[in-house]
Amino acid sequence: MSEERFWNTDEYASTAKFAVPEGAMTMRQAGRIFRLDPVPPMVESINDYIVSAIRENDPIYFTYFLHHYEPRLNKRVYRFLLTEGIDRYDPLRFMDYKLSVVLALLECLQNYDPDKGADFLTYAHHFIGNTLLDCRRYEETGSFKSLDEYKAARGIAWLYNNSGKTTKEVITQYAAEQNCTEETAAEYLTLARQNRSRVPFYSTMQDEDGEETGEDVTRDDSWNYAEILWNGIRADAVQAAFHKLNYQEQDFLEMRNAICMRCGRVDSWAERASFEKMATDYEYSTTSGAEKFYKKTVEKLTRLLVDAGVLSLVELKLTEKNKKIALTAYEYKAVHRYSNEDDEWGKIQFDFPSESAEIVNLADGDFCKTKVFAKAAIRHILKIPFGELPKKLTMVLEL
């Protein structure tokens, strides 16, 4: 069996369809590559498949095992990618990690002895974690000689980031904890710093299965997903609205805002894509074309969030402006989940010298008692210098 990587499964067919153009695999397909049709014979525990594979020397039972184990495997790989901060919509990468784990399981199968009492997955747990880390090691820089060296660099990087101690103190503490020389500890920290010039530091943390995974712990890249991206708006609703956009719209939002909407990672604002780069990537004739498409995409996402009841809008348009006495008037519209396109606009007059405003007419969608949309518009407009007042403005409002 050690030499046989393929075996006959003519009685079964994969539920994933792979007749797709190159590079067009979906996450659904990547997540169901080991699912079989019809469903394999039921057993009390999936470990029984492993026992049968060994005792009957028939790898078809390993195929049955993968059919049932795949959902758990998907979660473990996805969790690892998520904590590493590298998970974009990338089915091929997801497949690579999964297949590496399956190869590791096949290797474990050669030395597994069911008579010793441990389940196969318990026995293989450590090997799976090492396989995922090894995949990540090769993806990062290829500068680490071995997996042990890579894990050591991650470990001292975590200590350096979380202890708040000086470099010398970190080296001394790590050497004492790991029973190595300070020279060796210093070498590991140097490797970690060199790697930091290309990728973030990672801490060693425990996932739900107790296995070590990576988590971005850089001191200067801390983030709160909902707060930074959407000012407190529910992240789950943002995700749902985001996935209603087409691929180009999604890519424009992620590139311009330096975020990954799948894992929530926020990169440095300085690293966000320029409109020039976006125009080049999508073959726009001018930079303004890419910028217009981006603004339309933002507006589309905003409307989707309004429809979902997550946020509301105040639309404003300038109707009067007297420069001599610094008086102006805006019409405003309350836009929310229950508003209509034909709702009447309201009107607000502003007196900038006295920093006051009067609600002349209340918009149809506004609330009679609280006047929340009008008051939000007043607060915002009075903060703008009179000479910089916009002709049109759309404000986001959370109720």
Buried (B, 14 or more C-beta within 10 A) or exposed (E): BEEEEEEEEEEBEBBBEEEEEEEEBEBEBBBBBBBBEEEBEEBEEBBBBBBBBBEEEEBBBBBBBBBBBBEEBBBBBBBBBBBBBBBBBBBEBBBBBBEBBBEBBBBBBEEBEBEEEBBBBEBBBEBBBBBBBBBBBEBBBEEBEEBEBBBBBBBBBBBBBEEEEEEEEBBBBBBEEBEBEEEBBBBBBEBBBEBBEEBBBBBBEEBEBEBBBBBBBBEEBEBEBBEBBBEEBBBEBBEBBBEEBEEEBBBBBBBBBBBBBBBBBBBEEEEBBEBEBBBEBBEBEEBEBBBEBBEEBBEBBBEBBBEBEBBBBBBBBBBEBEEEEBBBBBBBBBBBEEBEEEBEBBBBBBBBEEEEBEBEBBBBBBBEEEBBBBBBBBEBBBEEEBEEBEEEBBBBBEE
